Amino acid sequence: MLRTFFKSDLPQIVAIEQAVHIAPWTEETFKACFQSGHHCFVVELDKKIIGFAISSAHSGECHVLNIGIAREYQHQGWGRKLLQHLLQQAKREGAGIAYLEVRRSNTRAISLYRKMHFHLVGERKNYYPTVSGQEDALVFAKSLHEEI
């Protein structure tokens, strides 16, 4: 089930974040997103959170900030469903375009974004921290005027 993120979901979301991201967000970062009114959604199966997605929307633009799916549920379409849900919500609220950044090395996510008709529009040098330094981010955009 896709639903809105509740504060009580935070421990499970932080656990997923720490398990799947190289430089995970802190609990405080998630709290700030929640308190700022960002769109925060989760996938829940059998009362267990298996994934989350967070975006912000301002001035007709949506920015996908973070997506995480528990490892044992990856490659089952949950990331796509969460992203589609975020984009549909942004479109309903008047956003015309969505942006996101992704690690250059994250080929699985890049493949998903391309399948969902995101287009490469730029890059940010040394954007993401890594164990041994920094990694570039690729910036993708998608028009929300087309089918999501």
N, CA and C atoms as a LAMMPS dump frame, in Angstrom:
ITEM: TIMESTEP
0
ITEM: NUMBER OF ATOMS
444
ITEM: BOX BOUNDS ff ff ff
-5.0000000000000000e+02 5.0000000000000000e+02
-5.0000000000000000e+02 5.0000000000000000e+02
-5.0000000000000000e+02 5.0000000000000000e+02
ITEM: ATOMS id mol type element x y z
1 1 1 N 0.837 -1.174 0
2 1 2 C 0 0 0
3 1 3 C 0.89 1.249 0
4 2 1 N 0.587 2.179 -0.895
5 2 2 C 1.247 3.481 -0.916
6 2 3 C 0.461 4.42 -0.014
7 3 1 N 1.164 5.124 0.847
8 3 2 C 0.482 6.065 1.73
9 3 3 C 1.441 7.174 2.147
10 4 1 N 0.86 8.18 2.785
11 4 2 C 1.646 9.289 3.322
12 4 3 C 2.486 8.803 4.503
13 5 1 N 3.654 9.365 4.607
14 5 2 C 4.622 9.1 5.671
15 5 3 C 4.091 9.657 6.983
16 6 1 N 4.147 8.857 8.03
17 6 2 C 3.804 9.311 9.384
18 6 3 C 5.082 9.399 10.211
19 7 1 N 5.087 10.26 11.221
20 7 2 C 6.267 10.38 12.086
21 7 3 C 6.65 9.03 12.69
22 8 1 N 5.667 8.197 12.961
23 8 2 C 5.947 6.875 13.542
24 8 3 C 6.694 5.951 12.576
25 9 1 N 6.743 6.31 11.287
26 9 2 C 7.465 5.521 10.284
27 9 3 C 8.964 5.805 10.304
28 10 1 N 9.352 6.862 10.975
29 10 2 C 10.734 7.341 10.903
30 10 3 C 11.789 6.282 11.212
31 11 1 N 11.677 5.475 12.264
32 11 2 C 12.722 4.481 12.519
33 11 3 C 12.915 3.489 11.36
34 12 1 N 11.822 3.057 10.749
35 12 2 C 11.938 2.121 9.628
36 12 3 C 12.54 2.793 8.395
37 13 1 N 12.175 4.048 8.167
38 13 2 C 12.703 4.782 7.014
39 13 3 C 14.193 5.029 7.181
40 14 1 N 14.605 5.43 8.37
41 14 2 C 16.031 5.654 8.627
42 14 3 C 16.807 4.351 8.462
43 15 1 N 16.251 3.241 8.895
44 15 2 C 16.93 1.942 8.738
45 15 3 C 17.115 1.599 7.26
46 16 1 N 16.092 1.837 6.441
47 16 2 C 16.218 1.587 4.998
48 16 3 C 17.284 2.506 4.425
49 17 1 N 17.211 3.776 4.766
50 17 2 C 18.177 4.765 4.263
51 17 3 C 19.611 4.335 4.573
52 18 1 N 19.859 3.927 5.807
53 18 2 C 21.214 3.536 6.203
54 18 3 C 21.672 2.268 5.49
55 19 1 N 20.741 1.391 5.172
56 19 2 C 21.097 0.133 4.514
57 19 3 C 21.37 0.291 3.023
58 20 1 N 20.731 1.269 2.376
59 20 2 C 20.821 1.307 0.914
60 20 3 C 21.612 2.481 0.337
61 21 1 N 21.932 3.489 1.138
62 21 2 C 22.644 4.647 0.599
63 21 3 C 24.065 4.74 1.141
64 22 1 N 24.973 5.142 0.279
65 22 2 C 26.392 5.261 0.624
66 22 3 C 26.602 6.336 1.696
67 23 1 N 25.93 7.464 1.525
68 23 2 C 26.022 8.575 2.484
69 23 3 C 24.599 8.888 2.931
70 24 1 N 24.085 8.126 3.884
71 24 2 C 22.671 8.249 4.255
72 24 3 C 22.322 9.567 4.928
73 25 1 N 21.074 9.965 4.704
74 25 2 C 20.524 11.103 5.422
75 25 3 C 20.42 10.759 6.899
76 26 1 N 20.459 11.787 7.719
77 26 2 C 20.277 11.605 9.153
78 26 3 C 18.784 11.637 9.489
79 27 1 N 18.465 11.188 10.683
80 27 2 C 17.088 11.264 11.154
81 27 3 C 16.618 12.718 11.171
82 28 1 N 17.512 13.641 11.508
83 28 2 C 17.166 15.057 11.556
84 28 3 C 16.789 15.583 10.175
85 29 1 N 17.464 15.106 9.141
86 29 2 C 17.141 15.53 7.774
87 29 3 C 15.73 15.075 7.404
88 30 1 N 15.396 13.836 7.734
89 30 2 C 14.041 13.351 7.462
90 30 3 C 13.009 14.169 8.237
91 31 1 N 13.291 14.463 9.49
92 31 2 C 12.362 15.261 10.292
93 31 3 C 12.16 16.64 9.675
94 32 1 N 13.237 17.25 9.204
95 32 2 C 13.143 18.569 8.579
96 32 3 C 12.278 18.519 7.321
97 33 1 N 12.414 17.465 6.529
98 33 2 C 11.578 17.313 5.327
99 33 3 C 10.112 17.189 5.716
100 34 1 N 9.853 16.387 6.724
101 34 2 C 8.488 16.166 7.195
102 34 3 C 7.888 17.477 7.702
103 35 1 N 8.664 18.205 8.487
104 35 2 C 8.183 19.457 9.068
105 35 3 C 8.039 20.568 8.032
106 36 1 N 8.794 20.488 6.948
107 36 2 C 8.744 21.505 5.898
108 36 3 C 7.561 21.317 4.952
109 37 1 N 6.837 20.233 5.124
110 37 2 C 5.69 19.993 4.261
111 37 3 C 6.039 19.353 2.938
112 38 1 N 7.231 18.772 2.827
113 38 2 C 7.577 18.057 1.6
114 38 3 C 6.64 16.867 1.433
115 39 1 N 6.516 16.418 0.208
116 39 2 C 5.723 15.217 -0.047
117 39 3 C 6.548 14.015 0.389
118 40 1 N 6.023 13.251 1.312
119 40 2 C 6.72 12.089 1.856
120 40 3 C 5.769 10.897 1.799
121 41 1 N 6.144 9.894 1.019
122 41 2 C 5.305 8.715 0.856
123 41 3 C 6.093 7.459 1.193
124 42 1 N 5.368 6.429 1.609
125 42 2 C 5.988 5.136 1.889
126 42 3 C 5.203 4.037 1.2
127 43 1 N 5.877 2.903 1.024
128 43 2 C 5.214 1.662 0.622
129 43 3 C 5.214 0.788 1.865
130 44 1 N 4.028 0.308 2.231
131 44 2 C 3.883 -0.531 3.403
132 44 3 C 3.282 -1.874 2.985
133 45 1 N 3.938 -2.95 3.383
134 45 2 C 3.445 -4.31 3.151
135 45 3 C 3.398 -5.03 4.484
136 46 1 N 2.261 -5.578 4.83
137 46 2 C 2.11 -6.319 6.09
138 46 3 C 2.638 -5.525 7.287
139 47 1 N 2.274 -4.252 7.337
140 47 2 C 2.655 -3.346 8.434
141 47 3 C 4.158 -3.092 8.529
142 48 1 N 4.869 -3.346 7.441
143 48 2 C 6.316 -3.104 7.383
144 48 3 C 6.587 -2.11 6.258
145 49 1 N 7.339 -1.058 6.563
146 49 2 C 7.736 -0.086 5.55
147 49 3 C 8.842 -0.72 4.713
148 50 1 N 8.651 -0.757 3.387
149 50 2 C 9.672 -1.346 2.513
150 50 3 C 10.323 -0.308 1.605
151 51 1 N 9.775 0.916 1.6
152 51 2 C 10.365 1.947 0.767
153 51 3 C 9.755 3.302 1.056
154 52 1 N 10.442 4.346 0.577
155 52 2 C 9.985 5.717 0.796
156 52 3 C 10.426 6.588 -0.367
157 53 1 N 9.755 7.714 -0.508
158 53 2 C 10.129 8.711 -1.508
159 53 3 C 9.746 10.086 -0.969
160 54 1 N 10.601 11.069 -1.241
161 54 2 C 10.392 12.431 -0.738
162 54 3 C 10.661 13.417 -1.868
163 55 1 N 9.775 14.408 -1.992
164 55 2 C 9.985 15.466 -2.98
165 55 3 C 9.546 16.803 -2.398
166 56 1 N 10.035 17.852 -3.02
167 56 2 C 9.577 19.197 -2.694
168 56 3 C 8.989 19.797 -3.963
169 57 1 N 8.1 20.749 -3.796
170 57 2 C 7.496 21.414 -4.949
171 57 3 C 7.414 22.91 -4.664
172 58 1 N 7.912 23.693 -5.616
173 58 2 C 7.893 25.151 -5.505
174 58 3 C 7.838 25.744 -6.904
175 59 1 N 7.074 26.783 -7.057
176 59 2 C 7.045 27.571 -8.294
177 59 3 C 6.871 26.715 -9.544
178 60 1 N 5.984 25.732 -9.471
179 60 2 C 5.701 24.911 -10.644
180 60 3 C 6.723 23.834 -10.933
181 61 1 N 7.655 23.612 -10.005
182 61 2 C 8.678 22.585 -10.189
183 61 3 C 8.645 21.586 -9.034
184 62 1 N 8.912 20.345 -9.367
185 62 2 C 9.032 19.276 -8.38
186 62 3 C 10.497 18.844 -8.36
187 63 1 N 11.022 18.646 -7.168
188 63 2 C 12.387 18.144 -7.04
189 63 3 C 12.325 16.863 -6.215
190 64 1 N 12.667 15.744 -6.853
191 64 2 C 12.702 14.465 -6.157
192 64 3 C 13.967 14.467 -5.305
193 65 1 N 13.794 14.383 -4.004
194 65 2 C 14.915 14.527 -3.084
195 65 3 C 15.544 13.203 -2.673
196 66 1 N 14.731 12.165 -2.501
197 66 2 C 15.277 10.904 -2.002
198 66 3 C 14.276 9.783 -2.261
199 67 1 N 14.807 8.638 -2.65
200 67 2 C 14.012 7.416 -2.809
201 67 3 C 14.847 6.281 -2.238
202 68 1 N 14.213 5.408 -1.491
203 68 2 C 14.914 4.238 -0.959
204 68 3 C 13.97 3.055 -0.873
205 69 1 N 14.444 1.919 -1.331
206 69 2 C 13.686 0.667 -1.265
207 69 3 C 14.563 -0.35 -0.541
208 70 1 N 13.992 -1.026 0.462
209 70 2 C 14.743 -2.058 1.19
210 70 3 C 15.303 -3.069 0.192
211 71 1 N 16.535 -3.488 0.419
212 71 2 C 17.229 -4.356 -0.551
213 71 3 C 16.412 -5.569 -0.981
214 72 1 N 15.752 -6.219 -0.018
215 72 2 C 15.026 -7.445 -0.361
216 72 3 C 13.787 -7.192 -1.221
217 73 1 N 13.416 -5.916 -1.407
218 73 2 C 12.255 -5.571 -2.232
219 73 3 C 12.64 -4.815 -3.505
220 74 1 N 13.934 -4.649 -3.73
221 74 2 C 14.381 -3.971 -4.944
222 74 3 C 14.13 -4.86 -6.156
223 75 1 N 14.032 -4.23 -7.32
224 75 2 C 13.797 -4.909 -8.608
225 75 3 C 12.416 -5.544 -8.681
226 76 1 N 11.459 -4.989 -7.944
227 76 2 C 10.089 -5.498 -7.981
228 76 3 C 9.098 -4.411 -8.393
229 77 1 N 9.597 -3.258 -8.821
230 77 2 C 8.729 -2.185 -9.3
231 77 3 C 8.286 -1.172 -8.252
232 78 1 N 8.734 -1.336 -7.003
233 78 2 C 8.307 -0.415 -5.95
234 78 3 C 8.863 0.992 -6.136
235 79 1 N 10.101 1.114 -6.573
236 79 2 C 10.687 2.437 -6.823
237 79 3 C 9.914 3.177 -7.897
238 80 1 N 9.56 2.477 -8.962
239 80 2 C 8.776 3.07 -10.046
240 80 3 C 7.413 3.536 -9.525
241 81 1 N 6.749 2.697 -8.739
242 81 2 C 5.428 3.061 -8.212
243 81 3 C 5.506 4.292 -7.311
244 82 1 N 6.511 4.333 -6.456
245 82 2 C 6.68 5.503 -5.584
246 82 3 C 6.955 6.766 -6.398
247 83 1 N 7.836 6.65 -7.372
248 83 2 C 8.173 7.811 -8.194
249 83 3 C 6.951 8.282 -8.984
250 84 1 N 6.198 7.36 -9.553
251 84 2 C 4.986 7.743 -10.275
252 84 3 C 4.012 8.467 -9.342
253 85 1 N 3.877 7.958 -8.139
254 85 2 C 2.976 8.576 -7.161
255 85 3 C 3.429 10.006 -6.837
256 86 1 N 4.721 10.184 -6.605
257 86 2 C 5.25 11.532 -6.339
258 86 3 C 4.956 12.476 -7.499
259 87 1 N 5.212 12 -8.713
260 87 2 C 5.032 12.838 -9.894
261 87 3 C 3.563 13.183 -10.116
262 88 1 N 2.679 12.226 -9.9
263 88 2 C 1.252 12.497 -10.046
264 88 3 C 0.786 13.532 -9.018
265 89 1 N 1.277 13.421 -7.798
266 89 2 C 0.934 14.39 -6.757
267 89 3 C 1.43 15.78 -7.143
268 90 1 N 2.651 15.864 -7.62
269 90 2 C 3.219 17.151 -8.032
270 90 3 C 2.421 17.749 -9.186
271 91 1 N 2.038 16.918 -10.136
272 91 2 C 1.257 17.382 -11.284
273 91 3 C -0.101 17.914 -10.827
274 92 1 N -0.763 17.199 -9.925
275 92 2 C -2.059 17.654 -9.385
276 92 3 C -1.935 19.022 -8.722
277 93 1 N -0.769 19.288 -8.149
278 93 2 C -0.559 20.563 -7.457
279 93 3 C 0.023 21.646 -8.365
280 94 1 N 0.093 21.363 -9.664
281 94 2 C 0.477 22.389 -10.619
282 94 3 C 1.913 22.383 -11.098
283 95 1 N 2.7 21.407 -10.686
284 95 2 C 4.083 21.35 -11.177
285 95 3 C 4.077 20.942 -12.654
286 96 1 N 4.941 21.565 -13.415
287 96 2 C 5.04 21.247 -14.837
288 96 3 C 6.283 20.469 -15.198
289 97 1 N 7.234 20.405 -14.266
290 97 2 C 8.492 19.714 -14.535
291 97 3 C 9.015 19.113 -13.229
292 98 1 N 9.711 18.009 -13.357
293 98 2 C 10.333 17.364 -12.192
294 98 3 C 11.822 17.205 -12.462
295 99 1 N 12.607 17.421 -11.425
296 99 2 C 14.057 17.271 -11.481
297 99 3 C 14.511 16.258 -10.429
298 100 1 N 15.646 15.643 -10.693
299 100 2 C 16.286 14.795 -9.691
300 100 3 C 17.765 14.683 -10.009
301 101 1 N 18.535 14.373 -8.984
302 101 2 C 19.954 14.072 -9.144
303 101 3 C 20.162 12.607 -8.803
304 102 1 N 21.157 12.016 -9.463
305 102 2 C 21.482 10.61 -9.216
306 102 3 C 22.99 10.444 -9.348
307 103 1 N 23.541 9.572 -8.52
308 103 2 C 24.976 9.278 -8.637
309 103 3 C 25.282 8.746 -10.031
310 104 1 N 26.377 9.205 -10.604
311 104 2 C 26.787 8.733 -11.92
312 104 3 C 26.917 7.207 -11.948
313 105 1 N 27.311 6.605 -10.827
314 105 2 C 27.53 5.157 -10.762
315 105 3 C 26.247 4.349 -10.545
316 106 1 N 25.121 5 -10.296
317 106 2 C 23.881 4.297 -9.977
318 106 3 C 23.14 3.933 -11.267
319 107 1 N 23.669 2.959 -11.972
320 107 2 C 23.149 2.598 -13.295
321 107 3 C 21.726 2.052 -13.239
322 108 1 N 21.374 1.359 -12.15
323 108 2 C 20.007 0.828 -12.053
324 108 3 C 18.988 1.961 -11.945
325 109 1 N 19.279 2.96 -11.12
326 109 2 C 18.362 4.097 -10.997
327 109 3 C 18.303 4.882 -12.303
328 110 1 N 19.447 5.086 -12.936
329 110 2 C 19.477 5.816 -14.209
330 110 3 C 18.618 5.095 -15.244
331 111 1 N 18.701 3.784 -15.283
332 111 2 C 17.879 3.007 -16.208
333 111 3 C 16.387 3.226 -15.938
334 112 1 N 15.996 3.204 -14.668
335 112 2 C 14.596 3.446 -14.315
336 112 3 C 14.167 4.841 -14.768
337 113 1 N 14.984 5.85 -14.494
338 113 2 C 14.611 7.215 -14.838
339 113 3 C 14.46 7.375 -16.347
340 114 1 N 15.345 6.762 -17.098
341 114 2 C 15.235 6.827 -18.565
342 114 3 C 13.957 6.129 -19.05
343 115 1 N 13.627 4.991 -18.468
344 115 2 C 12.394 4.283 -18.842
345 115 3 C 11.159 5.122 -18.528
346 116 1 N 11.271 5.978 -17.512
347 116 2 C 10.156 6.837 -17.13
348 116 3 C 10.207 8.195 -17.845
349 117 1 N 11.05 8.281 -18.882
350 117 2 C 11.142 9.448 -19.766
351 117 3 C 11.75 10.684 -19.114
352 118 1 N 12.636 10.456 -18.145
353 118 2 C 13.473 11.547 -17.666
354 118 3 C 14.607 11.723 -18.67
355 119 1 N 15.051 12.95 -18.838
356 119 2 C 16.121 13.257 -19.788
357 119 3 C 17.279 13.916 -19.053
358 120 1 N 18.496 13.532 -19.424
359 120 2 C 19.694 14.124 -18.832
360 120 3 C 19.774 15.587 -19.242
361 121 1 N 19.889 16.475 -18.245
362 121 2 C 19.951 17.91 -18.541
363 121 3 C 21.218 18.571 -18.003
364 122 1 N 22.017 17.823 -17.238
365 122 2 C 23.24 18.418 -16.718
366 122 3 C 23.921 17.505 -15.729
367 123 1 N 24.962 18.045 -15.12
368 123 2 C 25.656 17.299 -14.073
369 123 3 C 26.176 18.269 -13.03
370 124 1 N 26.397 17.734 -11.848
371 124 2 C 26.968 18.509 -10.754
372 124 3 C 28.244 17.798 -10.331
373 125 1 N 29.354 18.445 -10.522
374 125 2 C 30.651 17.861 -10.19
375 125 3 C 30.791 17.703 -8.675
376 126 1 N 31.336 16.557 -8.267
377 126 2 C 31.649 16.295 -6.853
378 126 3 C 30.46 16.554 -5.926
379 127 1 N 29.279 16.182 -6.337
380 127 2 C 28.051 16.479 -5.592
381 127 3 C 27.825 15.538 -4.413
382 128 1 N 28.119 14.26 -4.618
383 128 2 C 27.849 13.257 -3.585
384 128 3 C 29.135 12.834 -2.88
385 129 1 N 29.079 12.694 -1.56
386 129 2 C 30.246 12.136 -0.852
387 129 3 C 30.323 10.625 -1.086
388 130 1 N 31.539 10.113 -1.083
389 130 2 C 31.766 8.674 -1.168
390 130 3 C 32.759 8.279 -0.077
391 131 1 N 33.025 7.01 0.018
392 131 2 C 33.999 6.521 0.993
393 131 3 C 35.383 7.096 0.69
394 132 1 N 35.688 7.262 -0.6
395 132 2 C 37.03 7.701 -0.984
396 132 3 C 37.076 9.1 -1.59
397 133 1 N 36.034 9.896 -1.422
398 133 2 C 36.079 11.252 -1.978
399 133 3 C 34.706 11.755 -2.366
400 134 1 N 34.571 12.131 -3.631
401 134 2 C 33.325 12.708 -4.144
402 134 3 C 32.939 12.026 -5.456
403 135 1 N 31.652 12.098 -5.78
404 135 2 C 31.142 11.545 -7.034
405 135 3 C 30.213 12.557 -7.677
406 136 1 N 30.265 12.62 -9.008
407 136 2 C 29.398 13.53 -9.746
408 136 3 C 27.949 13.069 -9.683
409 137 1 N 27.052 14.032 -9.771
410 137 2 C 25.625 13.747 -9.905
411 137 3 C 25.207 14.061 -11.331
412 138 1 N 24.351 13.228 -11.881
413 138 2 C 23.703 13.524 -13.147
414 138 3 C 22.345 14.13 -12.808
415 139 1 N 21.982 15.181 -13.524
416 139 2 C 20.715 15.864 -13.29
417 139 3 C 19.758 15.478 -14.414
418 140 1 N 18.605 14.953 -14.022
419 140 2 C 17.581 14.545 -14.975
420 140 3 C 16.332 15.394 -14.773
421 141 1 N 15.564 15.571 -15.853
422 141 2 C 14.302 16.311 -15.795
423 141 3 C 13.251 15.589 -16.612
424 142 1 N 12.001 15.794 -16.224
425 142 2 C 10.871 15.198 -16.936
426 142 3 C 9.723 16.207 -16.96
427 143 1 N 9.152 16.404 -18.127
428 143 2 C 7.961 17.231 -18.23
429 143 3 C 6.792 16.491 -17.602
430 144 1 N 6.008 17.181 -16.81
431 144 2 C 4.835 16.577 -16.199
432 144 3 C 3.576 16.863 -17.019
433 145 1 N 3.768 17.482 -18.19
434 145 2 C 2.643 17.727 -19.093
435 145 3 C 2.333 16.49 -19.915
436 146 1 N 3.273 15.556 -19.965
437 146 2 C 3.059 14.303 -20.692
438 146 3 C 2.544 13.253 -19.717
439 147 1 N 2.255 12.082 -20.233
440 147 2 C 1.767 10.977 -19.404
441 147 3 C 2.825 10.565 -18.386
442 148 1 N 2.399 10.3 -17.151
443 148 2 C 3.356 9.918 -16.095
444 148 3 C 3.42 8.416 -15.994
